[in-house]
Amino acid sequence: MTLKKTKFITLLAFCLLNASAGFSEEAKGATAKQVVENFQTELINVMKNGQKLGFNGRYNKLFEPVSNSHDLVKIARIVIGKEWEKLSEDQQKKLIDVFSRLSVASYAHNFKDYSGETFTFDSEEETLKGGVVIHSHLTIPDDKPVKFDYMLKEKGNSWRIINIIANGVSDLALKRSEYTTILQREGFDALIAKISEKIDNYSKL
Amino acid sequence: MSANIRYSKNSIGFMSKALGQLLVSMTIVLVYGCASTEVIEQNNPHQNTATKNPVDPYENFNRKMYNFNDKVDNYVAEPISNAYKWVTPQFVQTGVFNFFNNLKNINVVLNDVFQAKFAQSAQDTGRFAMNTTLGIGGLFDVAKHVGLEQNDEDFEQTLAVWGVPQGSYLVLPFLGPSTARGIPGSIFDTAANPTTYVGLPVQLLSMLNTRANAEGSLKFIDEAALDPYVFTRESFLQWRNNLAQDGKTQAVSDFDDELEEENGSANSTSNEQKPAAAPEKTSANSAESNNSYSQASEDFGSASQSFENTAKSFEEASNKLNIISNQKKTRRSANAQ
């Protein structure tokens, strides 16, 4: 009987310990799940006011949320791959700048109106290399739901999104193939020109 | 990255069902032909500067085919599809979509069984029965409203489940993106689809329906892609992989590879990880056919050249039409004065 009791107490102690550990982590900074959910909330808000805001309004409203929840510098580096080392410092800066603007612009273009969409959190998973995957899905009325899996890595004391996998298609992998191909075939200036053209098109569509 | 990605399903193999029959013999030539086009590519100075993608050894040929298909789509398929969407009321379009989509279920059920997904095959059979009867021959998707979602299965996925390697990426004339494994897959899918046997008008309508439904995703590629060829290839391969694995495990492995890449330790591309793939086998096979079909490769090169010429003539024809219509306009305005 006493043995059982001590077991129970140790178990309880463990639970409490774990819980308090969880709390202290939260105090440190937003958890990966919170980062994703905050961003999704912002996105839905912008969609709700999408038509009223217009492209520029959506762009301005999304700029902060996107750059605060995504690690755009890291994403740009991964997307360029080995070619990154070959770029000059100015080129690297230029690339991060246009890439960030493209990321925000594509959100502003693709999430422009609202017809009852909602994001739902499904599960959370830790990767071997210390990252976290947040599995969620976007419910669209009268359409199939879209799975959104977010990869996050810790940067300083907060979590940042570095990849989004929509219905199994990895945005990072897609971009990396495109960018490295263009860099190899046509060079840096062509890449910047193409990105700028896309941003321009998004603002007009 | 966007809600529009949901369309990319329809888009990518949008013509793959259509025209299948006509091109069966042609594709067989292609499989062997493609295996040996490497010789031609090496002579291309443009290609030498770029590192070759192991999944896409025939990039040079594929790009030509991609451009050809793009022209065909711009000058033929898209105008017809737009006209169809313009004259046809939405409820008719939905009915047409439901009808052909329902027929696809026969193939889905077959492949459920081939993959030993028996519960799912029962569900899909129920779906087909319900839509064919209550849904008046499939015109209405009744099953969706009672919560029976459609599963996406085809013979290519079955081959993947059986352990057949994906093989090289190939862009087929008119049919669009495929892989070495996808070709026998779509031949079987075509054979298992009743649409194949009912005559040309229905097949044309089926093609039209597929193209009209791909509109959203084709537009998305247009808007989002910096290099539409690479964009299509990557999303096609990832989408097929994801389907073959039924949406499992993709996420985590994907990411870890990319971090490796960032550290400069790996130089592989993400779409190399395939379900039960045996890459050595594929390369051995292609090397073998490389020797035995080097003759065919030359013919093949000229074939791809003629596709390019055809694409060019499309462009010229459309330019001429523009010039003629402009001349008419100026003549008319001159007459008015």
Interface residues (C-beta under 8 A of the other chain):
Chain A: K74 R77 I78 G81 K82 E85 S103 S106 Y107 H109 N110 F111 E117 E125 T127 L128 K129 G131 V133 H135 L138 I140 D143 K144 V146 K147 D149 M151 I162 N163 I164 I165 A166 N167 G168 V169 S170 D171 L172 A173 L174 R176 S177 E178 Y179 T181 I182 Q184 R185 L191 K194 I195 K198 N201 Y202 L205
Chain B: M1 S2 A3 N4 I5 R6 S8 K9 H46 T49 A50 T51 N53 E149 E223 A224 A225 L226 D227 V230 F231 R233 E234 S235 Q238 W239 N241 N242 L243 G247 Q250 A251 V252 D254 F255 D256 E258 L259 E261 E262 G264 N267 T269 S270 N271
